[in-house]
Amino acid sequence: MPFLLARVSAKAIAERSLSWVVRGAGPWTAIDPVDLDAAMIEGVFEMYARVYGRIDDSLNVAHADGLFEFDRWILVEGAGGRLIGFVLAKTTPFGLKVGLTASDGSVRGREAIKAFHRRVYREMGVYGEVSDALELVVAGRAPRVSARVARLVLHPKLIHPEADGYHYGRDIARVGRRTKLMIGNPVLPSA
């Protein structure tokens, strides 16, 4: 899969259809990751470390190089092209899995990332795993995926379904056991 980068405004996230996220067209640009600006990569990593560091003492991605596990980068830009948020996703056999997202903490950045999450999971082929805080942001706006289906999508990772049939516990590298909920529309192979 090619590495794709999209630079979009906060306004575009809130107002435009997000169907482009699953297609390779629109604002996507194919790029060799080695051609990315080192300051931009550090900016994304610093934003990630600051936001996720408030949630967990250990970061799943320990160094900026680990961000390249994700082959779809959406950079949300504010005035003057300043980075105010990002979304990192990766292509999988089940579609596009949204992985890491964060904002710079500004009102515009936070709202853009929330708008993205509230809208993108309606698209066929887009899914993600969320914890409690993000689950509240998307409540009623994103389809919930059963733990049974999540087990298929996440295989060979082991999950431990909870009684509600949707939430599950799973071990996350460098972080430990966390309760998750899969949301969105993963594409399952035909039986």
Phi and psi in degrees as GROMACS dihedral restraints (atoms count N, CA, C in turn):
[ dihedral_restraints ]
;  ai    aj    ak    al  type     phi  dphi    fc
    3     4     5     6     1   -74.0    20    10
    4     5     6     7     1   155.0    20    10
    6     7     8     9     1   -83.9    20    10
    7     8     9    10     1   125.6    20    10
    9    10    11    12     1  -118.5    20    10
   10    11    12    13     1   140.9    20    10
   12    13    14    15     1  -126.9    20    10
   13    14    15    16     1   135.5    20    10
   15    16    17    18     1  -127.8    20    10
   16    17    18    19     1   133.0    20    10
   18    19    20    21     1  -111.2    20    10
   19    20    21    22     1   118.2    20    10
   21    22    23    24     1  -133.4    20    10
   22    23    24    25     1   155.6    20    10
   24    25    26    27     1   -85.0    20    10
   25    26    27    28     1   159.2    20    10
   27    28    29    30     1   -59.6    20    10
   28    29    30    31     1   -37.7    20    10
   30    31    32    33     1   -63.1    20    10
   31    32    33    34     1   -41.8    20    10
   33    34    35    36     1   -63.6    20    10
   34    35    36    37     1   -37.8    20    10
   36    37    38    39     1   -61.5    20    10
   37    38    39    40     1   -41.8    20    10
   39    40    41    42     1   -78.1    20    10
   40    41    42    43     1   -29.2    20    10
   42    43    44    45     1  -110.3    20    10
   43    44    45    46     1   -30.4    20    10
   45    46    47    48     1   -87.3    20    10
   46    47    48    49     1   156.0    20    10
   48    49    50    51     1   -60.8    20    10
   49    50    51    52     1   145.7    20    10
   51    52    53    54     1  -100.9    20    10
   52    53    54    55     1    16.9    20    10
   54    55    56    57     1   -62.1    20    10
   55    56    57    58     1   -24.9    20    10
   57    58    59    60     1   -62.7    20    10
   58    59    60    61     1   -23.0    20    10
   60    61    62    63     1   -59.3    20    10
   61    62    63    64     1   -36.9    20    10
   63    64    65    66     1   -91.3    20    10
   64    65    66    67     1   -13.3    20    10
   66    67    68    69     1   -96.4    20    10
   67    68    69    70     1   162.7    20    10
   69    70    71    72     1   -90.5    20    10
   70    71    72    73     1    13.6    20    10
   72    73    74    75     1  -109.9    20    10
   73    74    75    76     1  -164.3    20    10
   75    76    77    78     1    76.2    20    10
   76    77    78    79     1  -133.7    20    10
   78    79    80    81     1   -78.2    20    10
   79    80    81    82     1    -0.2    20    10
   81    82    83    84     1   -68.5    20    10
   82    83    84    85     1   140.8    20    10
   84    85    86    87     1  -128.6    20    10
   85    86    87    88     1   127.6    20    10
   87    88    89    90     1   -73.8    20    10
   88    89    90    91     1   133.9    20    10
   90    91    92    93     1  -148.2    20    10
   91    92    93    94     1   150.2    20    10
   93    94    95    96     1   -83.5    20    10
   94    95    96    97     1   124.3    20    10
   96    97    98    99     1   -54.7    20    10
   97    98    99   100     1   -27.1    20    10
   99   100   101   102     1   -67.5    20    10
  100   101   102   103     1   -17.0    20    10
  102   103   104   105     1   -87.5    20    10
  103   104   105   106     1    -2.9    20    10
  105   106   107   108     1   -70.0    20    10
  106   107   108   109     1   144.5    20    10
  108   109   110   111     1   -66.4    20    10
  109   110   111   112     1   126.4    20    10
  111   112   113   114     1   -59.6    20    10
  112   113   114   115     1   -37.5    20    10
  114   115   116   117     1   -65.9    20    10
  115   116   117   118     1   -36.5    20    10
  117   118   119   120     1   -67.0    20    10
  118   119   120   121     1   -43.1    20    10
  120   121   122   123     1   -61.3    20    10
  121   122   123   124     1   -45.2    20    10
  123   124   125   126     1   -63.6    20    10
  124   125   126   127     1   -37.7    20    10
  126   127   128   129     1   -62.0    20    10
  127   128   129   130     1   -42.6    20    10
  129   130   131   132     1   -64.6    20    10
  130   131   132   133     1   -46.0    20    10
  132   133   134   135     1   -64.1    20    10
  133   134   135   136     1   -42.5    20    10
  135   136   137   138     1   -62.9    20    10
  136   137   138   139     1   -41.1    20    10
  138   139   140   141     1   -63.5    20    10
  139   140   141   142     1   -45.0    20    10
  141   142   143   144     1   -58.0    20    10
  142   143   144   145     1   -51.0    20    10
  144   145   146   147     1   -62.4    20    10
  145   146   147   148     1   -39.3    20    10
  147   148   149   150     1   -65.9    20    10
  148   149   150   151     1   -47.7    20    10
  150   151   152   153     1   -71.8    20    10
  151   152   153   154     1   -50.2    20    10
  153   154   155   156     1   -73.0    20    10
  154   155   156   157     1   -26.6    20    10
  156   157   158   159     1   -65.3    20    10
  157   158   159   160     1   -25.2    20    10
  159   160   161   162     1   -74.4    20    10
  160   161   162   163     1   -20.9    20    10
  162   163   164   165     1   -91.1    20    10
  163   164   165   166     1   -44.4    20    10
  165   166   167   168     1  -132.8    20    10
  166   167   168   169     1   145.0    20    10
  168   169   170   171     1   -67.3    20    10
  169   170   171   172     1   -33.8    20    10
  171   172   173   174     1  -103.0    20    10
  172   173   174   175     1   138.0    20    10
  174   175   176   177     1   -96.2    20    10
  175   176   177   178     1   136.7    20    10
  177   178   179   180     1   -63.5    20    10
  178   179   180   181     1   -38.7    20    10
  180   181   182   183     1  -104.2    20    10
  181   182   183   184     1   109.9    20    10
  183   184   185   186     1   -81.6    20    10
  184   185   186   187     1   -27.2    20    10
  186   187   188   189     1  -138.3    20    10
  187   188   189   190     1   158.1    20    10
  189   190   191   192     1   -55.6    20    10
  190   191   192   193     1   -32.8    20    10
  192   193   194   195     1   -58.8    20    10
  193   194   195   196     1   -30.9    20    10
  195   196   197   198     1   -65.5    20    10
  196   197   198   199     1   -18.3    20    10
  198   199   200   201     1   -65.6    20    10
  199   200   201   202     1   -20.0    20    10
  201   202   203   204     1   -78.9    20    10
  202   203   204   205     1     3.1    20    10
  204   205   206   207     1   -63.6    20    10
  205   206   207   208     1   -25.0    20    10
  207   208   209   210     1   -97.4    20    10
  208   209   210   211     1   127.7    20    10
  210   211   212   213     1  -104.5    20    10
  211   212   213   214     1     8.1    20    10
  213   214   215   216     1  -132.5    20    10
  214   215   216   217     1   114.1    20    10
  216   217   218   219     1  -115.8    20    10
  217   218   219   220     1   123.9    20    10
  219   220   221   222     1  -111.4    20    10
  220   221   222   223     1   117.1    20    10
  222   223   224   225     1  -103.2    20    10
  223   224   225   226     1   121.7    20    10
  225   226   227   228     1   -95.2    20    10
  226   227   228   229     1   123.0    20    10
  228   229   230   231     1  -112.4    20    10
  229   230   231   232     1   142.9    20    10
  231   232   233   234     1  -102.3    20    10
  232   233   234   235     1  -154.8    20    10
  234   235   236   237     1   -56.3    20    10
  235   236   237   238     1   136.0    20    10
  237   238   239   240     1    68.9    20    10
  238   239   240   241     1    16.7    20    10
  240   241   242   243     1    77.2    20    10
  241   242   243   244     1    13.8    20    10
  243   244   245   246     1   -70.8    20    10
  244   245   246   247     1   135.5    20    10
  246   247   248   249     1   -69.0    20    10
  247   248   249   250     1   119.0    20    10
  249   250   251   252     1  -117.5    20    10
  250   251   252   253     1    -5.4    20    10
  252   253   254   255     1  -176.5    20    10
  253   254   255   256     1   167.6    20    10
  255   256   257   258     1  -152.7    20    10
  256   257   258   259     1   158.8    20    10
  258   259   260   261     1  -133.8    20    10
  259   260   261   262     1   126.4    20    10
  261   262   263   264     1  -115.6    20    10
  262   263   264   265     1   130.9    20    10
  264   265   266   267     1  -135.8    20    10
  265   266   267   268     1   168.0    20    10
  267   268   269   270     1  -139.0    20    10
  268   269   270   271     1   147.9    20    10
  270   271   272   273     1   -79.5    20    10
  271   272   273   274     1   139.4    20    10
  273   274   275   276     1  -136.6    20    10
  274   275   276   277     1   170.5    20    10
  276   277   278   279     1   -63.0    20    10
  277   278   279   280     1   -14.3    20    10
  279   280   281   282     1  -104.1    20    10
  280   281   282   283     1     2.9    20    10
  282   283   284   285     1   124.6    20    10
  283   284   285   286     1  -154.5    20    10
  285   286   287   288     1   -98.1    20    10
  286   287   288   289     1   117.3    20    10
  288   289   290   291     1   -98.1    20    10
  289   290   291   292     1   115.8    20    10
  291   292   293   294     1   -71.3    20    10
  292   293   294   295     1   128.5    20    10
  294   295   296   297     1  -110.8    20    10
  295   296   297   298     1   -77.0    20    10
  297   298   299   300     1  -109.0    20    10
  298   299   300   301     1   136.0    20    10
  300   301   302   303     1  -142.7    20    10
  301   302   303   304     1   147.0    20    10
  303   304   305   306     1  -163.7    20    10
  304   305   306   307     1   163.8    20    10
  306   307   308   309     1  -127.1    20    10
  307   308   309   310     1   172.5    20    10
  309   310   311   312     1   -80.3    20    10
  310   311   312   313     1    -1.3    20    10
  312   313   314   315     1    94.7    20    10
  313   314   315   316     1   -10.9    20    10
  315   316   317   318     1   -70.1    20    10
  316   317   318   319     1   158.9    20    10
  318   319   320   321     1   -58.7    20    10
  319   320   321   322     1   -45.9    20    10
  321   322   323   324     1   -63.8    20    10
  322   323   324   325     1   -41.8    20    10
  324   325   326   327     1   -65.6    20    10
  325   326   327   328     1   -47.5    20    10
  327   328   329   330     1   -61.4    20    10
  328   329   330   331     1   -44.3    20    10
  330   331   332   333     1   -65.6    20    10
  331   332   333   334     1   -37.1    20    10
  333   334   335   336     1   -64.3    20    10
  334   335   336   337     1   -44.0    20    10
  336   337   338   339     1   -67.8    20    10
  337   338   339   340     1   -41.1    20    10
  339   340   341   342     1   -61.3    20    10
  340   341   342   343     1   -44.4    20    10
  342   343   344   345     1   -61.0    20    10
  343   344   345   346     1   -41.0    20    10
  345   346   347   348     1   -58.5    20    10
  346   347   348   349     1   -52.0    20    10
  348   349   350   351     1   -63.4    20    10
  349   350   351   352     1   -36.4    20    10
  351   352   353   354     1   -71.1    20    10
  352   353   354   355     1   -17.9    20    10
  354   355   356   357     1  -114.7    20    10
  355   356   357   358     1   -33.7    20    10
  357   358   359   360     1   -70.4    20    10
  358   359   360   361     1   -30.6    20    10
  360   361   362   363     1   -74.1    20    10
  361   362   363   364     1    -5.0    20    10
  363   364   365   366     1   -78.3    20    10
  364   365   366   367     1   -19.1    20    10
  366   367   368   369     1   -74.6    20    10
  367   368   369   370     1   133.8    20    10
  369   370   371   372     1   -64.5    20    10
  370   371   372   373     1   129.2    20    10
  372   373   374   375     1    94.2    20    10
  373   374   375   376     1     6.9    20    10
  375   376   377   378     1  -118.4    20    10
  376   377   378   379     1   130.5    20    10
  378   379   380   381     1  -150.8    20    10
  379   380   381   382     1   170.3    20    10
  381   382   383   384     1  -166.5    20    10
  382   383   384   385     1   170.2    20    10
  384   385   386   387     1  -110.9    20    10
  385   386   387   388     1   133.0    20    10
  387   388   389   390     1  -125.0    20    10
  388   389   390   391     1   155.4    20    10
  390   391   392   393     1  -103.7    20    10
  391   392   393   394     1  -175.9    20    10
  393   394   395   396     1   -56.2    20    10
  394   395   396   397     1   -44.8    20    10
  396   397   398   399     1   -63.2    20    10
  397   398   399   400     1   -46.5    20    10
  399   400   401   402     1   -72.7    20    10
  400   401   402   403     1   -30.0    20    10
  402   403   404   405     1   -58.8    20    10
  403   404   405   406     1   -38.9    20    10
  405   406   407   408     1   -65.1    20    10
  406   407   408   409     1   -38.0    20    10
  408   409   410   411     1   -62.8    20    10
  409   410   411   412     1   -39.4    20    10
  411   412   413   414     1   -98.3    20    10
  412   413   414   415     1     0.8    20    10
  414   415   416   417     1   -50.8    20    10
  415   416   417   418     1   125.8    20    10
  417   418   419   420     1    77.0    20    10
  418   419   420   421     1    -2.2    20    10
  420   421   422   423     1  -116.5    20    10
  421   422   423   424     1    -8.2    20    10
  423   424   425   426     1  -134.4    20    10
  424   425   426   427     1   136.8    20    10
  426   427   428   429     1   -63.7    20    10
  427   428   429   430     1   138.6    20    10
  429   430   431   432     1   -89.6    20    10
  430   431   432   433     1   141.8    20    10
  432   433   434   435     1  -104.8    20    10
  433   434   435   436     1   134.7    20    10
  435   436   437   438     1   -64.8    20    10
  436   437   438   439     1   153.4    20    10
  438   439   440   441     1   -61.8    20    10
  439   440   441   442     1   -30.2    20    10
  441   442   443   444     1   -62.1    20    10
  442   443   444   445     1   -45.7    20    10
  444   445   446   447     1   -70.5    20    10
  445   446   447   448     1   -40.3    20    10
  447   448   449   450     1   -57.1    20    10
  448   449   450   451     1   -38.1    20    10
  450   451   452   453     1   -60.2    20    10
  451   452   453   454     1   -41.3    20    10
  453   454   455   456     1   -65.5    20    10
  454   455   456   457     1   -44.3    20    10
  456   457   458   459     1   -67.5    20    10
  457   458   459   460     1   -38.5    20    10
  459   460   461   462     1   -88.6    20    10
  460   461   462   463     1    -9.5    20    10
  462   463   464   465     1   -49.8    20    10
  463   464   465   466     1   131.8    20    10
  465   466   467   468     1   -93.8    20    10
  466   467   468   469     1     7.1    20    10
  468   469   470   471     1   -64.7    20    10
  469   470   471   472     1   142.1    20    10
  471   472   473   474     1   -91.1    20    10
  472   473   474   475     1   135.9    20    10
  474   475   476   477     1  -123.9    20    10
  475   476   477   478     1   158.8    20    10
  477   478   479   480     1  -124.4    20    10
  478   479   480   481     1    94.6    20    10
  480   481   482   483     1   -59.4    20    10
  481   482   483   484     1   144.5    20    10
  483   484   485   486     1   -94.9    20    10
  484   485   486   487     1   171.5    20    10
  486   487   488   489     1   -61.1    20    10
  487   488   489   490     1   -27.0    20    10
  489   490   491   492     1   -74.4    20    10
  490   491   492   493     1   -11.0    20    10
  492   493   494   495     1    82.7    20    10
  493   494   495   496     1    -1.2    20    10
  495   496   497   498     1  -119.1    20    10
  496   497   498   499     1   -50.8    20    10
  498   499   500   501     1   -75.0    20    10
  499   500   501   502     1   154.7    20    10
  501   502   503   504     1  -154.7    20    10
  502   503   504   505     1   154.5    20    10
  504   505   506   507     1   -98.6    20    10
  505   506   507   508     1   145.3    20    10
  507   508   509   510     1  -154.1    20    10
  508   509   510   511     1   153.6    20    10
  510   511   512   513     1   -84.9    20    10
  511   512   513   514     1   130.0    20    10
  513   514   515   516     1  -112.1    20    10
  514   515   516   517     1   131.1    20    10
  516   517   518   519     1   -51.4    20    10
  517   518   519   520     1   134.6    20    10
  519   520   521   522     1    66.7    20    10
  520   521   522   523     1    -2.0    20    10
  522   523   524   525     1  -118.2    20    10
  523   524   525   526     1   -42.9    20    10
  525   526   527   528     1   108.9    20    10
  526   527   528   529     1  -167.1    20    10
  528   529   530   531     1   -73.3    20    10
  529   530   531   532     1   130.8    20    10
  531   532   533   534     1  -135.6    20    10
  532   533   534   535     1   151.4    20    10
  534   535   536   537     1   -88.9    20    10
  535   536   537   538     1   131.9    20    10
  537   538   539   540     1  -130.3    20    10
  538   539   540   541     1   165.4    20    10
  540   541   542   543     1  -138.5    20    10
  541   542   543   544     1   129.6    20    10
  543   544   545   546     1   -88.8    20    10
  544   545   546   547     1   135.1    20    10
  546   547   548   549     1  -127.6    20    10
  547   548   549   550     1   162.3    20    10
  549   550   551   552     1   106.3    20    10
  550   551   552   553     1  -152.7    20    10
  552   553   554   555     1  -135.5    20    10
  553   554   555   556     1    71.1    20    10
  555   556   557   558     1   -63.7    20    10
  556   557   558   559     1   145.3    20    10
  558   559   560   561     1   -91.5    20    10
  559   560   561   562     1   117.2    20    10
  561   562   563   564     1   -94.9    20    10
  562   563   564   565     1   143.1    20    10
  564   565   566   567     1   -64.5    20    10
  565   566   567   568     1   149.2    20    10
  567   568   569   570     1   -67.2    20    10
  568   569   570   571     1   143.0    20    10
